[in-house]
């Protein structure tokens, strides 16, 4: 696993998933043969930390609205993708392209914009901006 991949994936888990599940999910992501144990749960994911997962208002649940919310919080051009979709999972993609691929399709996916600070999550039940103020 590349350092940038590890940074993004550990950042998603440590920054935005409830503490009780973190070690288990990190183990899954760090072992290629176990990765699907994590990504397979993403369609109906129940372990987001509500303190850092902000539901997106209905009027902003579109490509322009979500990308604007992420850009306002400092999202760069590219993001790291963790997805139940095997053709999207484990790759660096332009943020807009990644959003176009997943938006409204019910594909459980994390987009990591800034490790442990900023991301996006969508599954069959909702869309969330993941934001945690940077540690000082």
N, C-alpha and C positions, 0 to 999 in steps of 0.2 A: 504494500500500500504506500502510495506517495505521501510525502509530508503534508502537502496542501489538502489532499483528500482526507487524511487523518485529522487535520486541524478542523476542517469543515464538519466532518461527521461527528467527531467528539464534541464540537461546539454545539451542534444541534441537540445531542443527547444531554450534555451537561447544562446547557443554557435553557432548554425549553421542555424537557421531559421531567415528570415528577421524580424526585430523588429515589423513591422505592424501586423504580424500574431501571435506573441508569446503568448499574453494573451489568445487569442481564443484557440490555440492548447494546452496550459497548462490546460485550463479548461476541454477540451475534455479528456486529458490523466488522469486527477485527478478524473474523474467521470467514473466508470466502464461502466455505461449504455451509455455513450457518446464516449467511446474510439474508436468505429468503425467509428465515424465521422472523426477522424483523420486518422486512418489506411486505411480507404476506399479511401483516396486521394493519397496514396503513389505510386500507379502504374504510375501516371503522375504528380508527385509532382513538383510544380512551385515556391516554396517559400524558396529554399536554399539561404543562404547569399553567393553571389559570392565571397566575400572577403575571405571566409574561406573554400570554396568548390573547391578543385583542381581536374580538370578532369584527369583521368588516361591515360597516353599515350597508344595507341593501342597495342604496343609490350608488355606492362605489364598488359594487361587486362586478366590475367589468375590467377589461384590459387597461384602459386609460386610468381608471380610478385606483386600481391596485398598484400599477406601476408608479403612479404619482405618489401614493402613500409610502411606498418603499424608497423612492428617490428622495423624498423629503427627509427621510431618516438616514440618508447617506448611502443607499445601495449603489454599488458599482455596476459596470456594464455586464459583468458575468456573474453567474451563481453556480454553486455546486448542487447537483440534483441527487436526491435519494427518493426512489419511487418504486411503487409496486409494478410499474410498467418496465419490463426488462430493456426495452429499447431506449428508455430515458435514464435509467438508473446508473449511478456511479460515473457521471460525466460532468464536465464543466461546460456550461452553455451560456449564450447571451440571455440575460434576464427576460427580455421581451419574447424571445423564441420559446423559452421554457414556459412562460405564462401562457402563450398561445397554445402550446401542446396540451396543457392540463386544465385550463380554465373551463369550468362547467362540465367537465367530462366525468367527474366522480372518481378520478384516478388518485389514490392516496399518494401524496407527494410532499416532500420537504424541499424547499429551496433555501440554501444557505448563502446569504449575501455577505455577511460579515460574521466570522465564526464566533459563536456564543453571544453575539450582540444583535444581529438582525437577520430575519428570515421570513419565510412564508410557508404556510401549510394549508393544504386543501385535501379533503376527503369527501366521501359521499354525503356527509352531514354538515359540512361548513367550510368556511374560508377564514383564515386568521393571519394577521400580521404578528410575527414573533419578534418582540423587541425587549431587550434587557440593556439598561444603561451600561456603558463600558465600565469595567472595574478600574479604579484609580490606583 
